[in-house]
Amino acid sequence: MRAALARIVPDEWRRPGWRMPGDWGERRRLQRWWDAQLRDAGLVGIHWPAEYGGRGASLVEQVLLEEEQARSGAPQMALSFVGLNLVGPTLIAHGSDAQKRRHLPAMLASDELWCQGFSEPDAGSDLASVRTTGRVDGDVLVVNGQKVWTSYAQVADRCMLLCRTDPEQRRSRGLSLLILDMHAPGVEVRPLRQITGEAEFNEVFLTDVRVPLADVIGELHDGWSVAMTTLLHERGTALLGIQVRQRLLVDRLVAQVRTGTREGRPLRDDPRVRQAVAQAWIECETVRHLGYRGLTTAMRTGLPGAESSAAKIFLSDVVRRFARTAMDISGIAGLELGEETEGPGGDWATGYLASFALSIGAGTTQIQKNVLAEHVLGLPRG
């Protein structure tokens, strides 16, 4: 993997200051180009079964690829993430033969980009409280409602959408998971401008959108059990590559401290700076070991355990604390904003502002604490 990535990662990506294109159309073009390089190297969808175009790779091999991509200097190309890591495994486990034939090859070829329509304004990450409805009308569902925090919806072709199809049921019962055509009449996407200036999150408004019943994933009204497959991938191994990118940022700060000065005094001679950098390194190592502990549980049981929730909470805090530490050590220069938000070439201030999104993505911190309270501590719900 490492040798293959070394051959295909462009030299310009490894240079400090290289930035992802600001235009989303350009990002999509770049994503498709990069996916083609990975595909030619046999590194796309390696965790998928061979009969669906993958390599049947083990969980460890999947994690190794994610870590090696981070080490290679490649930016976090996230536009294919939902399709390859969340929707693909969900369709393989629960989709019909027709859904698999239509969508899986298109995901591997980057001909279809996907987003995930789970969170809502009044439900957040509490998926059992979703209010988007799907009313059966002959052989279609008429969908109405709103989704929010939908990453990359502005460039997505399809959406894996959770909605309530049986209004008589409550909480997790009566939900269905659908394949939504993002270009269908009645779908409106409104980007949400973040404090970084980026707009990777979106609101999605659905007004009388007609979705064929054939595009229900699994059984009608049984979307909760299907969605849990998705969340196990999202909150499990899919986040392990982030800790490698975080380690690269820590290494960059260490190099800055070794050579930098403040008011004519070497930064490395300041005991407070040394302590802050050491703490950042320790916390980064803690994230790594929490991630591997979750990986071990997944290898033993086939499912990520509650460790993944603990790792997600801790990672969100670590990334924010580290970015603040880097800003403080860098002084005035650490407050300069730029366009780069990912990778070791990113500026500290933008990284700090971007870090707040981690407490929302893949399940809010509050929801993750509920998971630990109920499934680890045995506390009653509510």
C-alpha positions as a Python dict, from the first residue, in 0.01 Angstrom:
ca = {
    (1, 'M'): (0, 0, 0),
    (2, 'R'): (270, 246, 100),
    (3, 'A'): (470, 189, -219),
    (4, 'A'): (161, 222, -439),
    (5, 'L'): (57, 547, -271),
    (6, 'A'): (410, 685, -300),
    (7, 'R'): (387, 637, -678),
    (8, 'I'): (50, 804, -729),
    (9, 'V'): (40, 1095, -481),
    (10, 'P'): (141, 1411, -672),
    (11, 'D'): (446, 1594, -536),
    (12, 'E'): (251, 1919, -512),
    (13, 'W'): (17, 1768, -253),
    (14, 'R'): (312, 1717, -19),
    (15, 'R'): (425, 2079, -35),
    (16, 'P'): (329, 2309, 255),
    (17, 'G'): (60, 2552, 151),
    (18, 'W'): (-109, 2332, -110),
    (19, 'R'): (-484, 2388, -88),
    (20, 'M'): (-795, 2204, -198),
    (21, 'P'): (-981, 2393, -473),
    (22, 'G'): (-1241, 2633, -338),
    (23, 'D'): (-1486, 2555, -619),
    (24, 'W'): (-1698, 2247, -546),
    (25, 'G'): (-1715, 2149, -910),
    (26, 'E'): (-1334, 2142, -917),
    (27, 'R'): (-1329, 1938, -599),
    (28, 'R'): (-1558, 1683, -758),
    (29, 'R'): (-1333, 1665, -1064),
    (30, 'L'): (-1027, 1621, -842),
    (31, 'Q'): (-1205, 1353, -638),
    (32, 'R'): (-1287, 1152, -951),
    (33, 'W'): (-928, 1180, -1071),
    (34, 'W'): (-789, 1063, -737),
    (35, 'D'): (-1039, 777, -715),
    (36, 'A'): (-927, 664, -1062),
    (37, 'Q'): (-564, 655, -943),
    (38, 'L'): (-663, 450, -640),
    (39, 'R'): (-879, 222, -854),
    (40, 'D'): (-594, 153, -1096),
    (41, 'A'): (-376, 68, -795),
    (42, 'G'): (-642, -170, -661),
    (43, 'L'): (-708, 46, -356),
    (44, 'V'): (-1075, 151, -394),
    (45, 'G'): (-1337, -31, -188),
    (46, 'I'): (-1087, -294, -74),
    (47, 'H'): (-1314, -389, 218),
    (48, 'W'): (-1602, -475, -15),
    (49, 'P'): (-1651, -844, -107),
    (50, 'A'): (-1482, -947, -432),
    (51, 'E'): (-1815, -1019, -603),
    (52, 'Y'): (-1904, -650, -570),
    (53, 'G'): (-1574, -517, -703),
    (54, 'G'): (-1372, -510, -382),
    (55, 'R'): (-1087, -726, -258),
    (56, 'G'): (-1253, -877, 47),
    (57, 'A'): (-985, -712, 259),
    (58, 'S'): (-984, -757, 633),
    (59, 'L'): (-1071, -485, 880),
    (60, 'V'): (-703, -443, 962),
    (61, 'E'): (-615, -394, 596),
    (62, 'Q'): (-888, -133, 563),
    (63, 'V'): (-751, 60, 861),
    (64, 'L'): (-395, 31, 729),
    (65, 'L'): (-501, 181, 396),
    (66, 'E'): (-670, 474, 571),
    (67, 'E'): (-360, 535, 781),
    (68, 'E'): (-122, 506, 487),
    (69, 'Q'): (-327, 750, 281),
    (70, 'A'): (-296, 1001, 564),
    (71, 'R'): (81, 946, 590),
    (72, 'S'): (128, 973, 214),
    (73, 'G'): (47, 1344, 212),
    (74, 'A'): (-279, 1297, 22),
    (75, 'P'): (-549, 1537, 145),
    (76, 'Q'): (-863, 1399, 302),
    (77, 'M'): (-1065, 1352, -17),
    (78, 'A'): (-1404, 1314, 143),
    (79, 'L'): (-1653, 1335, -145),
    (80, 'S'): (-1648, 956, -198),
    (81, 'F'): (-1645, 875, 172),
    (82, 'V'): (-2021, 834, 224),
    (83, 'G'): (-2066, 610, -80),
    (84, 'L'): (-1766, 384, -31),
    (85, 'N'): (-1764, 356, 348),
    (86, 'L'): (-2128, 397, 453),
    (87, 'V'): (-2378, 341, 170),
    (88, 'G'): (-2180, 66, -3),
    (89, 'P'): (-2155, -164, 301),
    (90, 'T'): (-2521, -91, 385),
    (91, 'L'): (-2638, -190, 36),
    (92, 'I'): (-2419, -498, 38),
    (93, 'A'): (-2580, -607, 366),
    (94, 'H'): (-2943, -505, 305),
    (95, 'G'): (-2994, -389, -55),
    (96, 'S'): (-3185, -570, -327),
    (97, 'D'): (-3003, -729, -618),
    (98, 'A'): (-3128, -451, -846),
    (99, 'Q'): (-2998, -181, -608),
    (100, 'K'): (-2659, -348, -588),
    (101, 'R'): (-2629, -384, -967),
    (102, 'R'): (-2728, -23, -1026),
    (103, 'H'): (-2536, 162, -756),
    (104, 'L'): (-2232, -35, -637),
    (105, 'P'): (-2036, -20, -967),
    (106, 'A'): (-2120, 351, -999),
    (107, 'M'): (-1981, 416, -649),
    (108, 'L'): (-1654, 240, -726),
    (109, 'A'): (-1621, 436, -1052),
    (110, 'S'): (-1708, 767, -879),
    (111, 'D'): (-1993, 810, -1128),
    (112, 'E'): (-2226, 856, -829),
    (113, 'L'): (-2142, 1067, -527),
    (114, 'W'): (-2355, 1020, -217),
    (115, 'C'): (-2464, 1214, 88),
    (116, 'Q'): (-2638, 1095, 405),
    (117, 'G'): (-2976, 1240, 507),
    (118, 'F'): (-3010, 1150, 874),
    (119, 'S'): (-2991, 1458, 1101),
    (120, 'E'): (-3281, 1703, 1124),
    (121, 'P'): (-3331, 2048, 1283),
    (122, 'D'): (-3562, 1917, 1559),
    (123, 'A'): (-3394, 1579, 1603),
    (124, 'G'): (-3021, 1639, 1562),
    (125, 'S'): (-2845, 1305, 1593),
    (126, 'D'): (-3141, 1149, 1775),
    (127, 'L'): (-3243, 950, 1470),
    (128, 'A'): (-3545, 791, 1638),
    (129, 'S'): (-3706, 1138, 1646),
    (130, 'V'): (-3690, 1216, 1273),
    (131, 'R'): (-3997, 1393, 1136),
    (132, 'T'): (-3937, 1373, 761),
    (133, 'T'): (-4227, 1167, 627),
    (134, 'G'): (-4271, 924, 342),
    (135, 'R'): (-4635, 862, 250),
    (136, 'V'): (-4713, 556, 39),
    (137, 'D'): (-4890, 651, -284),
    (138, 'G'): (-4922, 350, -510),
    (139, 'D'): (-4573, 234, -599),
    (140, 'V'): (-4396, 546, -470),
    (141, 'L'): (-4331, 728, -144),
    (142, 'V'): (-4411, 1099, -132),
    (143, 'V'): (-4142, 1251, 89),
    (144, 'N'): (-4169, 1581, 278),
    (145, 'G'): (-3939, 1727, 540),
    (146, 'Q'): (-3599, 1879, 605),
    (147, 'K'): (-3248, 1750, 673),
    (148, 'V'): (-2954, 1949, 808),
    (149, 'W'): (-2575, 1915, 844),
    (150, 'T'): (-2580, 1709, 523),
    (151, 'S'): (-2218, 1697, 410),
    (152, 'Y'): (-2152, 1748, 36),
    (153, 'A'): (-2521, 1752, -60),
    (154, 'Q'): (-2443, 2031, -309),
    (155, 'V'): (-2242, 1790, -528),
    (156, 'A'): (-2414, 1459, -445),
    (157, 'D'): (-2612, 1255, -698),
    (158, 'R'): (-2786, 1032, -443),
    (159, 'C'): (-2880, 1052, -76),
    (160, 'M'): (-2934, 770, 173),
    (161, 'L'): (-3239, 919, 346),
    (162, 'L'): (-3407, 818, 672),
    (163, 'C'): (-3776, 906, 705),
    (164, 'R'): (-4090, 800, 891),
    (165, 'T'): (-4320, 591, 673),
    (166, 'D'): (-4559, 466, 943),
    (167, 'P'): (-4695, 767, 1138),
    (168, 'E'): (-4871, 538, 1388),
    (169, 'Q'): (-4540, 409, 1518),
    (170, 'R'): (-4308, 599, 1752),
    (171, 'R'): (-3934, 633, 1804),
    (172, 'S'): (-3732, 374, 1613),
    (173, 'R'): (-4035, 189, 1475),
    (174, 'G'): (-4197, 284, 1146),
    (175, 'L'): (-3885, 432, 985),
    (176, 'S'): (-3756, 350, 635),
    (177, 'L'): (-3422, 407, 463),
    (178, 'L'): (-3447, 529, 104),
    (179, 'I'): (-3230, 598, -199),
    (180, 'L'): (-3311, 957, -296),
    (181, 'D'): (-3223, 1109, -633),
    (182, 'M'): (-3077, 1449, -542),
    (183, 'H'): (-3176, 1582, -886),
    (184, 'A'): (-3543, 1487, -848),
    (185, 'P'): (-3815, 1758, -850),
    (186, 'G'): (-3881, 1890, -500),
    (187, 'V'): (-3524, 1856, -370),
    (188, 'E'): (-3366, 2187, -269),
    (189, 'V'): (-3015, 2220, -126),
    (190, 'R'): (-2900, 2527, 66),
    (191, 'P'): (-2533, 2537, 169),
    (192, 'L'): (-2454, 2639, 528),
    (193, 'R'): (-2163, 2883, 549),
    (194, 'Q'): (-1933, 2784, 835),
    (195, 'I'): (-1704, 3001, 1045),
    (196, 'T'): (-1413, 2886, 829),
    (197, 'G'): (-1581, 3039, 522),
    (198, 'E'): (-1640, 2690, 381),
    (199, 'A'): (-1982, 2541, 309),
    (200, 'E'): (-1940, 2164, 329),
    (201, 'F'): (-2261, 2126, 533),
    (202, 'N'): (-2605, 2183, 383),
    (203, 'E'): (-2974, 2201, 453),
    (204, 'V'): (-3188, 1980, 231),
    (205, 'F'): (-3557, 2064, 184),
    (206, 'L'): (-3791, 1795, 48),
    (207, 'T'): (-4130, 1892, -95),
    (208, 'D'): (-4352, 1616, -239),
    (209, 'V'): (-4048, 1426, -367),
    (210, 'R'): (-4157, 1100, -529),
    (211, 'V'): (-3932, 804, -447),
    (212, 'P'): (-4008, 461, -598),
    (213, 'L'): (-4079, 190, -340),
    (214, 'A'): (-3814, -10, -523),
    (215, 'D'): (-3561, 237, -377),
    (216, 'V'): (-3636, 141, -16),
    (217, 'I'): (-3328, -25, 134),
    (218, 'G'): (-3435, -338, 319),
    (219, 'E'): (-3797, -368, 425),
    (220, 'L'): (-4048, -82, 444),
    (221, 'H'): (-4083, 48, 804),
    (222, 'D'): (-3764, -141, 907),
    (223, 'G'): (-3519, 139, 838),
    (224, 'W'): (-3386, 157, 1194),
    (225, 'S'): (-3209, -179, 1181),
    (226, 'V'): (-3069, -94, 836),
    (227, 'A'): (-2948, 249, 952),
    (228, 'M'): (-2763, 89, 1242),
    (229, 'T'): (-2540, -87, 989),
    (230, 'T'): (-2451, 253, 849),
    (231, 'L'): (-2378, 406, 1189),
    (232, 'L'): (-2157, 118, 1295),
    (233, 'H'): (-1931, 197, 1000),
    (234, 'E'): (-1952, 574, 1051),
    (235, 'R'): (-1879, 568, 1424),
    (236, 'G'): (-1637, 276, 1407),
    (237, 'T'): (-1334, 220, 1188),
    (238, 'A'): (-1410, 505, 947),
    (239, 'L'): (-1265, 760, 1191),
    (240, 'L'): (-933, 584, 1251),
    (241, 'G'): (-750, 765, 971),
    (242, 'I'): (-810, 1100, 1142),
    (243, 'Q'): (-570, 1018, 1423),
    (244, 'V'): (-285, 978, 1173),
    (245, 'R'): (-353, 1319, 1024),
    (246, 'Q'): (-363, 1459, 1376),
    (247, 'R'): (-22, 1304, 1448),
    (248, 'L'): (118, 1473, 1136),
    (249, 'L'): (-4, 1807, 1272),
    (250, 'V'): (160, 1737, 1608),
    (251, 'D'): (486, 1656, 1428),
    (252, 'R'): (457, 1982, 1238),
    (253, 'L'): (415, 2177, 1563),
    (254, 'V'): (715, 1997, 1716),
    (255, 'A'): (929, 2105, 1418),
    (256, 'Q'): (800, 2461, 1454),
    (257, 'V'): (893, 2468, 1824),
    (258, 'R'): (1243, 2330, 1759),
    (259, 'T'): (1331, 2610, 1518),
    (260, 'G'): (1097, 2895, 1617),
    (261, 'T'): (1150, 3194, 1841),
    (262, 'R'): (932, 3436, 2036),
    (263, 'E'): (1066, 3777, 2138),
    (264, 'G'): (1413, 3659, 2048),
    (265, 'R'): (1398, 3352, 2270),
    (266, 'P'): (1387, 2995, 2128),
    (267, 'L'): (1045, 2841, 2176),
    (268, 'R'): (1204, 2513, 2284),
    (269, 'D'): (1350, 2687, 2591),
    (270, 'D'): (1005, 2780, 2725),
    (271, 'P'): (894, 2507, 2970),
    (272, 'R'): (526, 2595, 2917),
    (273, 'V'): (565, 2538, 2543),
    (274, 'R'): (744, 2209, 2596),
    (275, 'Q'): (472, 2092, 2835),
    (276, 'A'): (193, 2191, 2593),
    (277, 'V'): (357, 2007, 2303),
    (278, 'A'): (421, 1700, 2518),
    (279, 'Q'): (56, 1699, 2627),
    (280, 'A'): (-59, 1722, 2265),
    (281, 'W'): (164, 1424, 2176),
    (282, 'I'): (30, 1220, 2469),
    (283, 'E'): (-331, 1292, 2377),
    (284, 'C'): (-266, 1199, 2014),
    (285, 'E'): (-122, 864, 2127),
    (286, 'T'): (-426, 813, 2352),
    (287, 'V'): (-658, 862, 2054),
    (288, 'R'): (-456, 607, 1857),
    (289, 'H'): (-483, 343, 2129),
    (290, 'L'): (-854, 408, 2182),
    (291, 'G'): (-902, 356, 1809),
    (292, 'Y'): (-707, 30, 1813),
    (293, 'R'): (-905, -89, 2114),
    (294, 'G'): (-1225, -37, 1917),
    (295, 'L'): (-1066, -216, 1623),
    (296, 'T'): (-987, -514, 1845),
    (297, 'T'): (-1349, -531, 1962),
    (298, 'A'): (-1469, -517, 1602),
    (299, 'M'): (-1233, -799, 1505),
    (300, 'R'): (-1357, -1017, 1791),
    (301, 'T'): (-1730, -951, 1759),
    (302, 'G'): (-1774, -825, 1403),
    (303, 'L'): (-1913, -493, 1531),
    (304, 'P'): (-1746, -182, 1675),
    (305, 'G'): (-1814, -151, 2047),
    (306, 'A'): (-1882, 142, 2274),
    (307, 'E'): (-1510, 221, 2256),
    (308, 'S'): (-1582, 394, 1926),
    (309, 'S'): (-1809, 641, 2106),
    (310, 'A'): (-1543, 710, 2368),
    (311, 'A'): (-1281, 759, 2098),
    (312, 'K'): (-1511, 995, 1905),
    (313, 'I'): (-1574, 1215, 2212),
    (314, 'F'): (-1206, 1228, 2307),
    (315, 'L'): (-1092, 1293, 1950),
    (316, 'S'): (-1328, 1591, 1918),
    (317, 'D'): (-1179, 1745, 2233),
    (318, 'V'): (-820, 1662, 2141),
    (319, 'V'): (-838, 1819, 1795),
    (320, 'R'): (-982, 2143, 1933),
    (321, 'R'): (-735, 2164, 2224),
    (322, 'F'): (-442, 2098, 1994),
    (323, 'A'): (-544, 2364, 1742),
    (324, 'R'): (-580, 2616, 2025),
    (325, 'T'): (-237, 2516, 2159),
    (326, 'A'): (-80, 2561, 1815),
    (327, 'M'): (-240, 2905, 1783),
    (328, 'D'): (-115, 3012, 2126),
    (329, 'I'): (241, 2896, 2056),
    (330, 'S'): (245, 3067, 1716),
    (331, 'G'): (138, 3405, 1853),
    (332, 'I'): (1, 3660, 1607),
    (333, 'A'): (94, 3438, 1310),
    (334, 'G'): (-130, 3166, 1453),
    (335, 'L'): (-435, 3389, 1410),
    (336, 'E'): (-401, 3423, 1034),
    (337, 'L'): (-688, 3264, 847),
    (338, 'G'): (-650, 3081, 518),
    (339, 'E'): (-848, 2849, 292),
    (340, 'E'): (-677, 2528, 397),
    (341, 'T'): (-872, 2323, 650),
    (342, 'E'): (-721, 1976, 613),
    (343, 'G'): (-379, 1814, 625),
    (344, 'P'): (-41, 1913, 766),
    (345, 'G'): (-25, 2220, 542),
    (346, 'G'): (-331, 2376, 706),
    (347, 'D'): (-305, 2697, 905),
    (348, 'W'): (-372, 2677, 1277),
    (349, 'A'): (-656, 2931, 1301),
    (350, 'T'): (-864, 2771, 1027),
    (351, 'G'): (-797, 2430, 1178),
    (352, 'Y'): (-923, 2557, 1513),
    (353, 'L'): (-1243, 2695, 1364),
    (354, 'A'): (-1298, 2376, 1164),
    (355, 'S'): (-1246, 2160, 1475),
    (356, 'F'): (-1588, 2249, 1617),
    (357, 'A'): (-1757, 2047, 1342),
    (358, 'L'): (-1610, 1726, 1487),
    (359, 'S'): (-1841, 1749, 1788),
    (360, 'I'): (-2138, 1729, 1547),
    (361, 'G'): (-2030, 1495, 1266),
    (362, 'A'): (-2087, 1118, 1297),
    (363, 'G'): (-2313, 1170, 1599),
    (364, 'T'): (-2299, 1463, 1837),
    (365, 'T'): (-2098, 1447, 2157),
    (366, 'Q'): (-2423, 1441, 2355),
    (367, 'I'): (-2552, 1137, 2167),
    (368, 'Q'): (-2219, 958, 2211),
    (369, 'K'): (-2235, 1023, 2587),
    (370, 'N'): (-2584, 870, 2588),
    (371, 'V'): (-2444, 559, 2417),
    (372, 'L'): (-2178, 522, 2686),
    (373, 'A'): (-2424, 592, 2966),
    (374, 'E'): (-2672, 330, 2849),
    (375, 'H'): (-2447, 58, 2705),
    (376, 'V'): (-2140, 84, 2930),
    (377, 'L'): (-2264, 226, 3261),
    (378, 'G'): (-2607, 63, 3237),
    (379, 'L'): (-2791, 386, 3319),
    (380, 'P'): (-3161, 407, 3232),
    (381, 'R'): (-3264, 600, 2923),
    (382, 'G'): (-3357, 958, 3011),
}
